[in-house]
Amino acid sequence: MHNNDYMKKCSKGVSDLILGIETETLEFKKSTGELKEAVLSICAILNKHQHGELYFGVKPDGTVIGQVVTEESLREVSQKIKNFIEPKIYPEINKVVVDGRDCIHVKFEGNQVPYFAYGVAKIRVADEDLTMSPEQITELLLRSGREGNRWESLVSNKTIDDIDEELLKKYTTQAHEVGRIAISYTDKKTVLNQLELTDGDSLLNAGKVLFSDDIVQDVQMAIFATNERLTFNDIQRHHGPVLKLVDIAENYIRSNIHWRVEFTGALQRTEIPEIPVDAIREALLNSFCHKDYASAQSNEVAIYKDRVEIYNPGAFPEGYEPQDFIDKAERPIRRNPKIARMLYYSKDIESFGTGLKRIAEACDAAGVRYEFKKMKSGFVVCFYRSEEKTDKKPIKADKKPIKVDRQEVIAQYVKEHGSISNMEARELLGLADSTVKRILKEMVDDGILSVEGERKARRYLLKEEG
């Protein structure tokens, strides 16, 4: 393009302007000698407001000094912005006249936050450009809904061969049966590709979390002797696919809270937990779904005398309170949208953004006090345990309901899988080896289970009637 034609194109709308002072969306630079600083300012304004303006040829106090405007200077501004801001933006760059002096005007906008200039994310505060913290960058990613740069969408250190194929089959069948996917199981590579959890033969981090074993997805569980985090009666740690960890953690809590028995018409026996099981599972699913897996922190289950706490190492969305998601349907803010989507397909989570409301409703219906605690390093769901009341006599000091529930968990597992080993029962219940052996022996003595094999090969089956 000829120089004169280029200048005409970039000078449209030339007029005398009154600029005032710098604001959070308006920046002044004395000349294109400050081009790098200008690019950083554009990045900062975009991250705060998603739009703004910048003038070359104006002092920070608003004094217009002018700028030599040539085809080369306009092109240089355009190329620097194009080459050093990510994601890319396409601003309007024009020659304008301010107080009779030539200046360069840059008008820009973009909503793909966070933006990086020269590899750094800045944010506008008054007329300053401050470097963003990792927490602020994460928060912008959550709000923007962008998935490409999230940890869960990056290629992991695991391949398709590392997955738990039986778990993938079970998941696919369940998601298909509830009508949320049209995929039927064929082979692991095809299904994982259809679920968008692979890059070639490698698993994305979301696929690794859901269907393979890695130390990054783990849960630490403990029973404390008092209401303080001082001494504990039991402590365990497990790692593996998230769906298995949810089951392990749920059974650990179920096996270590109080249950009461009520009899209704015709002596129908009903066992009622002191904390609603639906609320427990919902809290655990939320904990793993919204975890910050890049933090290398563990999910935690802590059982105290007066409460049960489920800790998620992932900060609550900035600018929101837990009550906001209970009072009305807010737009869901998902740290790990791929993982959340997979759990939605299998109906492990019912719908996006409703987890806290479902926990609150289940606890309110059961008369159980609960609390949501925002922490700098994460988020805690706290269930307060029932106090013993003198007007209601416990059945054998609460122990029988717990024992019966553990036996039912084991019996249900054997119904689904055909048999169970001591190690499988230990992982299922989340209890010490000696306790599990005692429970299995009691079930054999009670005629519920039969035994096959010796020592490490020993397996327990449901005893056939008659």
C-alpha positions as CSV (number, residue, x, y, z in Angstrom):
1,M,0.0,0.0,0.0
2,H,1.3,3.5,-0.8
3,N,2.3,5.6,2.2
4,N,-0.3,8.3,1.6
5,D,-3.1,5.6,1.2
6,Y,-2.0,3.9,4.4
7,M,-1.9,7.2,6.3
8,K,-5.4,8.1,5.0
9,K,-6.7,4.7,6.2
10,C,-5.2,5.2,9.7
11,S,-6.2,8.8,10.0
12,K,-10.0,8.4,9.6
13,G,-12.0,10.3,12.1
14,V,-9.2,12.9,12.7
15,S,-10.5,15.6,15.0
16,D,-9.5,17.8,17.9
17,L,-10.1,15.9,21.2
18,I,-10.1,16.7,25.0
19,L,-8.6,13.8,26.9
20,G,-8.7,14.7,30.6
21,I,-6.6,12.4,32.9
22,E,-5.7,8.8,33.0
23,T,-8.3,6.3,34.2
24,E,-8.6,2.5,34.6
25,T,-9.5,2.3,30.9
26,L,-7.5,5.2,29.5
27,E,-3.6,5.3,29.3
28,F,-1.2,8.0,28.0
29,K,2.3,7.4,26.7
30,K,4.6,10.3,25.6
31,S,5.8,8.5,22.5
32,T,6.3,5.1,20.8
33,G,9.6,5.0,22.7
34,E,7.4,3.6,25.5
35,L,5.9,1.0,23.3
36,K,6.7,-2.0,25.6
37,E,5.2,-0.2,28.6
38,A,2.1,0.6,26.4
39,V,1.7,-3.1,25.5
40,L,1.8,-4.0,29.2
41,S,-0.8,-1.4,30.0
42,I,-3.1,-2.7,27.3
43,C,-2.8,-6.2,28.8
44,A,-3.6,-4.8,32.3
45,I,-6.7,-2.9,31.1
46,L,-8.0,-5.9,29.2
47,N,-7.7,-8.1,32.3
48,K,-9.6,-5.6,34.4
49,H,-12.2,-4.2,32.0
50,Q,-11.9,-6.0,28.6
51,H,-11.8,-2.7,26.7
52,G,-9.9,0.5,26.7
53,E,-8.0,3.3,24.9
54,L,-4.3,4.4,24.7
55,Y,-2.7,7.5,23.2
56,F,0.9,8.1,22.2
57,G,1.9,11.7,22.3
58,V,0.4,12.6,25.7
59,K,2.0,12.9,29.1
60,P,0.6,11.0,32.1
61,D,-1.0,14.2,33.4
62,G,-2.9,14.7,30.2
63,T,-0.6,17.3,28.6
64,V,-0.5,16.8,24.8
65,I,3.0,17.0,23.4
66,G,2.4,15.2,20.1
67,Q,4.0,12.3,18.3
68,V,5.6,12.0,14.8
69,V,3.1,9.7,13.1
70,T,4.4,7.8,10.0
71,E,3.4,4.6,8.3
72,E,6.3,2.9,10.1
73,S,5.3,4.1,13.6
74,L,1.7,2.9,13.0
75,R,2.9,-0.4,11.7
76,E,5.3,-0.8,14.6
77,V,2.5,-0.3,17.2
78,S,0.3,-2.8,15.3
79,Q,3.0,-5.5,15.1
80,K,4.1,-5.1,18.8
81,I,0.6,-5.6,20.0
82,K,0.1,-8.5,17.6
83,N,3.3,-10.3,18.6
84,F,3.5,-9.7,22.3
85,I,-0.1,-10.0,23.7
86,E,-1.6,-13.5,24.1
87,P,-4.4,-14.3,23.3
88,K,-4.2,-12.1,20.3
89,I,-6.2,-9.0,19.9
90,Y,-6.9,-6.8,16.9
91,P,-7.1,-3.1,17.9
92,E,-8.1,-0.1,15.9
93,I,-4.9,2.1,15.4
94,N,-5.4,5.6,14.0
95,K,-3.7,9.0,13.7
96,V,-5.7,11.6,15.6
97,V,-5.2,15.3,16.3
98,V,-5.4,16.5,19.9
99,D,-4.9,20.2,20.7
100,G,-3.6,20.7,17.2
101,R,-0.9,18.0,17.6
102,D,-0.6,14.6,15.9
103,C,-1.0,11.6,18.2
104,I,-1.6,7.9,17.8
105,H,-4.9,6.5,19.2
106,V,-5.2,2.8,20.0
107,K,-8.7,1.4,20.8
108,F,-8.8,-2.2,21.9
109,E,-11.1,-4.8,23.4
110,G,-11.2,-8.6,24.2
111,N,-12.9,-11.0,26.6
112,Q,-10.4,-13.9,26.5
113,V,-8.9,-13.1,29.9
114,P,-6.4,-13.6,31.3
115,Y,-4.1,-11.8,28.8
116,F,-0.3,-12.0,28.9
117,A,2.1,-9.4,27.6
118,Y,5.7,-10.5,27.2
119,G,4.8,-13.6,29.2
120,V,3.4,-11.5,32.2
121,A,-0.2,-11.0,33.3
122,K,-0.9,-7.5,34.5
123,I,-4.0,-5.9,36.0
124,R,-5.2,-2.3,36.1
125,V,-5.6,-0.6,39.5
126,A,-6.4,3.1,39.2
127,D,-3.7,4.3,36.7
128,E,-1.1,1.6,37.7
129,D,-0.4,-1.8,36.0
130,L,0.2,-4.4,38.7
131,T,1.5,-7.9,38.2
132,M,-1.2,-10.5,38.8
133,S,-0.8,-13.3,41.4
134,P,-1.2,-16.9,40.4
135,E,-4.5,-16.9,42.4
136,Q,-5.8,-13.9,40.4
137,I,-4.8,-15.6,37.1
138,T,-6.7,-18.8,38.1
139,E,-9.7,-16.8,39.1
140,L,-9.8,-15.1,35.6
141,L,-9.6,-18.5,34.0
142,L,-12.5,-19.7,36.0
143,R,-14.6,-16.7,35.2
144,S,-13.8,-16.8,31.5
145,G,-14.7,-20.4,30.9
146,R,-11.5,-21.0,28.8
147,E,-10.4,-24.6,29.0
148,G,-7.3,-24.7,26.7
149,N,-4.8,-23.5,29.3
150,R,-6.3,-25.3,32.3
151,W,-4.4,-28.1,34.0
152,E,-7.0,-30.7,33.3
153,S,-6.7,-30.1,29.5
154,L,-2.9,-30.5,29.4
155,V,-1.3,-33.8,28.3
156,S,-0.5,-35.9,31.4
157,N,2.3,-38.4,32.2
158,K,-0.1,-41.3,31.6
159,T,-1.2,-43.2,28.5
160,I,-4.3,-45.1,27.5
161,D,-2.6,-48.3,28.7
162,D,-2.6,-46.9,32.2
163,I,-6.3,-46.6,32.6
164,D,-8.5,-48.9,34.8
165,E,-10.5,-50.4,31.9
166,E,-13.1,-52.0,34.2
167,L,-13.8,-48.6,35.7
168,L,-14.1,-47.1,32.2
169,K,-16.5,-49.8,31.1
170,K,-18.7,-49.3,34.3
171,Y,-18.6,-45.5,33.8
172,T,-19.6,-45.7,30.1
173,T,-22.4,-48.1,30.8
174,Q,-23.8,-45.9,33.6
175,A,-23.6,-42.7,31.5
176,H,-25.3,-44.5,28.6
177,E,-28.1,-46.0,30.7
178,V,-29.0,-42.6,32.3
179,G,-29.2,-41.2,28.8
180,R,-26.5,-38.5,29.0
181,I,-24.2,-40.0,26.3
182,A,-24.9,-42.0,23.2
183,I,-21.6,-43.8,23.5
184,S,-21.5,-47.6,24.0
185,Y,-18.3,-49.3,25.2
186,T,-16.2,-50.7,22.3
187,D,-12.5,-50.4,23.3
188,K,-10.7,-48.0,25.6
189,K,-9.0,-45.9,23.0
190,T,-12.1,-45.3,21.0
191,V,-14.2,-44.4,24.1
192,L,-11.6,-42.1,25.6
193,N,-11.2,-40.3,22.3
194,Q,-15.0,-39.9,22.0
195,L,-15.0,-38.5,25.5
196,E,-12.3,-36.0,24.4
197,L,-9.9,-37.2,27.2
198,T,-6.9,-38.1,25.0
199,D,-4.2,-36.5,22.8
200,G,-3.0,-39.4,20.6
201,D,-2.1,-42.2,22.9
202,S,-1.6,-39.9,25.9
203,L,-4.3,-39.1,28.5
204,L,-5.2,-35.5,29.2
205,N,-4.9,-34.7,32.9
206,A,-8.7,-35.0,33.2
207,G,-8.6,-38.5,31.9
208,K,-5.8,-39.4,34.2
209,V,-7.7,-38.1,37.2
210,L,-10.9,-40.0,36.3
211,F,-9.6,-43.3,35.1
212,S,-6.0,-44.0,36.1
213,D,-3.9,-44.1,39.3
214,D,-1.6,-41.2,40.2
215,I,-0.4,-39.7,43.4
216,V,-1.8,-36.3,42.3
217,Q,-5.3,-37.6,43.0
218,D,-5.4,-38.7,46.6
219,V,-7.4,-38.4,49.8
220,Q,-6.1,-38.4,53.4
221,M,-8.6,-39.5,56.1
222,A,-8.4,-39.4,59.8
223,I,-10.5,-39.9,63.0
224,F,-9.5,-37.5,65.7
225,A,-9.8,-38.4,69.4
226,T,-11.3,-35.0,70.4
227,N,-12.8,-31.9,68.7
228,E,-9.2,-30.6,68.0
229,R,-6.7,-31.7,65.4
230,L,-4.3,-33.1,68.0
231,T,-4.3,-36.9,68.5
232,F,-6.0,-39.3,66.1
233,N,-7.4,-42.8,66.5
234,D,-6.9,-43.7,62.8
235,I,-5.3,-42.2,59.8
236,Q,-5.3,-43.5,56.2
237,R,-4.2,-42.3,52.7
238,H,-5.4,-43.6,49.4
239,H,-4.6,-42.6,45.8
240,G,-6.3,-43.7,42.5
241,P,-9.1,-42.8,40.1
242,V,-11.4,-40.1,41.5
243,L,-14.5,-42.2,41.3
244,K,-12.9,-44.9,43.4
245,L,-11.6,-42.4,45.9
246,V,-15.2,-40.9,46.3
247,D,-16.4,-44.4,47.2
248,I,-13.6,-45.1,49.6
249,A,-14.1,-41.8,51.4
250,E,-17.8,-42.1,51.5
251,N,-17.6,-45.6,53.1
252,Y,-15.0,-44.4,55.6
253,I,-17.4,-41.7,56.8
254,R,-20.4,-44.0,56.8
255,S,-18.5,-46.6,58.8
256,N,-17.4,-44.1,61.4
257,I,-20.5,-42.0,62.2
258,H,-23.5,-42.9,64.4
259,W,-26.6,-44.6,63.0
260,R,-29.9,-45.0,64.8
261,V,-32.6,-47.6,64.1
262,E,-36.3,-46.8,63.8
263,F,-39.1,-49.2,63.5
264,T,-42.2,-48.4,61.5
265,G,-45.3,-50.4,60.7
266,A,-45.0,-54.2,60.9
267,L,-41.6,-53.7,62.6
268,Q,-40.0,-52.4,59.4
269,R,-36.4,-51.6,60.4
270,T,-34.9,-48.3,59.0
271,E,-31.3,-47.2,59.8
272,I,-30.8,-43.5,59.8
273,P,-27.3,-41.8,59.7
274,E,-26.6,-38.8,61.9
275,I,-25.5,-37.0,58.6
276,P,-27.4,-37.6,55.4
277,V,-25.5,-39.9,53.1
278,D,-26.6,-37.9,50.0
279,A,-25.1,-34.8,51.4
280,I,-21.8,-36.6,52.3
281,R,-21.5,-37.9,48.7
282,E,-22.4,-34.6,47.1
283,A,-19.7,-32.9,49.3
284,L,-17.1,-35.5,48.3
285,L,-17.9,-35.2,44.6
286,N,-17.7,-31.4,44.8
287,S,-14.4,-31.7,46.6
288,F,-12.8,-33.8,43.9
289,C,-14.5,-31.9,41.0
290,H,-13.3,-28.5,42.1
291,K,-9.9,-29.5,43.4
292,D,-6.9,-27.5,42.3
293,Y,-4.9,-30.5,41.1
294,A,-1.9,-28.4,40.3
295,S,-1.5,-27.5,44.0
296,A,-0.2,-30.9,44.9
297,Q,-2.3,-30.9,48.1
298,S,-4.5,-33.8,49.2
299,N,-8.3,-33.8,49.6
300,E,-9.0,-34.5,53.3
301,V,-11.7,-36.2,55.4
302,A,-11.5,-35.3,59.1
303,I,-13.8,-37.0,61.6
304,Y,-14.0,-35.3,65.0
305,K,-16.1,-36.0,68.0
306,D,-18.5,-33.1,67.1
307,R,-18.2,-32.8,63.3
308,V,-17.1,-34.2,60.0
309,E,-15.1,-32.0,57.7
310,I,-14.4,-32.5,53.9
311,Y,-11.6,-30.3,52.6
312,N,-11.0,-29.4,49.0
313,P,-7.6,-27.8,48.1
314,G,-9.2,-25.3,45.7
315,A,-10.1,-21.7,46.7
316,F,-13.8,-20.7,46.5
317,P,-14.5,-18.4,43.5
318,E,-13.5,-14.8,44.3
319,G,-16.4,-12.4,44.7
320,Y,-18.9,-15.1,45.7
321,E,-20.1,-16.5,49.0
322,P,-21.4,-20.0,49.4
323,Q,-24.9,-18.6,50.2
324,D,-25.0,-17.1,46.7
325,F,-25.3,-20.6,45.2
326,I,-28.0,-21.7,47.7
327,D,-30.3,-18.6,47.5
328,K,-30.5,-18.6,43.7
329,A,-29.1,-20.3,40.6
330,E,-25.7,-18.6,39.9
331,R,-23.8,-19.2,36.7
332,P,-21.6,-22.2,37.6
333,I,-17.9,-21.4,38.0
334,R,-16.0,-24.6,37.3
335,R,-12.3,-25.0,38.0
336,N,-12.2,-28.3,36.1
337,P,-15.0,-28.2,33.4
338,K,-13.9,-31.4,31.7
339,I,-14.0,-33.4,35.0
340,A,-17.3,-31.8,35.9
341,R,-18.8,-32.7,32.5
342,M,-17.7,-36.3,32.9
343,L,-19.3,-36.5,36.3
344,Y,-22.5,-35.0,34.9
345,Y,-22.6,-37.5,32.1
346,S,-22.6,-40.4,34.6
347,K,-25.1,-38.5,36.8
348,D,-22.7,-38.5,39.7
349,I,-23.5,-34.8,39.8
350,E,-27.0,-33.9,38.9
351,S,-26.5,-30.4,37.3
352,F,-23.8,-27.7,37.3
353,G,-23.7,-25.2,40.1
354,T,-26.3,-26.9,42.4
355,G,-24.0,-29.0,44.7
356,L,-24.1,-26.6,47.7
357,K,-27.8,-26.2,47.4
358,R,-28.3,-29.9,47.4
359,I,-26.1,-30.3,50.4
360,A,-28.0,-27.6,52.3
361,E,-31.4,-29.0,51.4
362,A,-30.5,-32.6,52.5
363,C,-29.1,-31.3,55.8
364,D,-32.1,-29.0,56.4
365,A,-34.5,-31.9,55.7
366,A,-32.6,-34.1,58.2
367,G,-32.2,-31.3,60.8
368,V,-28.4,-31.5,60.6
369,R,-26.4,-28.3,61.1
370,Y,-23.8,-27.6,58.4
371,E,-21.3,-24.9,57.5
372,F,-19.3,-23.9,54.4
373,K,-15.9,-22.5,55.3
374,K,-13.8,-20.4,52.8
375,M,-10.1,-20.7,53.4
376,K,-7.1,-19.1,51.7
377,S,-5.9,-22.5,50.7
378,G,-9.2,-24.2,49.9
379,F,-12.8,-24.9,50.9
380,V,-14.4,-26.9,53.7
381,V,-17.8,-28.5,54.0
382,C,-18.5,-29.1,57.7
383,F,-21.3,-31.4,59.0
384,Y,-22.0,-31.1,62.8
385,R,-22.6,-34.4,64.4
386,S,-25.7,-35.1,66.6
387,E,-25.4,-34.8,70.3
388,E,-26.4,-37.8,72.5
389,K,-29.8,-37.2,74.1
390,T,-30.8,-38.8,77.3
391,D,-34.4,-39.2,76.2
392,K,-33.5,-41.6,73.4
393,K,-31.6,-44.7,74.4
394,P,-29.0,-45.8,71.8
395,I,-29.1,-49.4,70.7
396,K,-26.0,-51.0,72.3
397,A,-24.3,-47.6,72.4
398,D,-24.4,-47.0,68.7
399,K,-22.1,-49.8,67.8
400,K,-24.7,-52.2,66.3
401,P,-25.9,-49.8,63.7
402,I,-22.4,-49.1,62.6
403,K,-21.6,-52.8,62.4
404,V,-24.7,-53.6,60.5
405,D,-24.0,-50.9,57.9
406,R,-20.5,-52.1,57.3
407,Q,-21.8,-55.6,56.7
408,E,-24.4,-54.3,54.3
409,V,-21.6,-52.4,52.4
410,I,-19.6,-55.6,52.1
411,A,-22.7,-57.7,51.1
412,Q,-23.6,-55.2,48.4
413,Y,-20.1,-55.3,47.0
414,V,-20.1,-59.1,46.9
415,K,-23.5,-59.0,45.1
416,E,-22.1,-56.8,42.4
417,H,-18.6,-58.4,42.1
418,G,-19.2,-62.1,43.1
419,S,-16.7,-62.1,45.9
420,I,-14.4,-60.0,48.0
421,S,-10.9,-60.3,49.4
422,N,-9.6,-59.0,52.7
423,M,-7.6,-56.3,50.9
424,E,-10.7,-55.2,48.8
425,A,-12.8,-55.0,52.0
426,R,-10.1,-52.9,53.7
427,E,-10.1,-50.4,50.8
428,L,-13.8,-50.5,50.6
429,L,-14.4,-49.7,54.3
430,G,-11.3,-47.6,54.9
431,L,-10.6,-49.5,58.1
432,A,-7.6,-51.2,59.7
433,D,-6.7,-54.7,58.7
434,S,-7.6,-56.2,62.1
435,T,-11.0,-54.5,62.1
436,V,-11.9,-55.8,58.6
437,K,-10.8,-59.3,59.5
438,R,-13.1,-59.2,62.5
439,I,-16.1,-58.0,60.5
440,L,-15.6,-60.7,57.8
441,K,-15.3,-63.4,60.5
442,E,-18.5,-62.2,62.1
443,M,-20.3,-62.3,58.7
444,V,-19.0,-65.9,58.2
445,D,-20.1,-66.8,61.8
446,D,-23.5,-65.2,61.1
447,G,-24.0,-67.3,58.0
448,I,-23.9,-64.3,55.6
449,L,-20.6,-65.2,53.9
450,S,-18.7,-68.3,53.0
451,V,-14.9,-68.7,52.5
452,E,-12.9,-70.1,49.6
453,G,-9.1,-70.4,49.4
454,E,-6.4,-69.9,52.0
455,R,-4.3,-67.0,53.2
456,K,-3.7,-64.4,50.5
457,A,-5.9,-66.3,48.0
458,R,-8.9,-66.3,50.4
459,R,-12.1,-64.8,49.1
460,Y,-15.5,-64.3,50.7
461,L,-18.7,-65.1,48.8
462,L,-22.4,-64.8,49.8
463,K,-23.5,-68.0,51.4
464,E,-26.1,-69.8,49.3
465,E,-29.4,-70.3,51.0
466,G,-30.5,-73.9,51.8
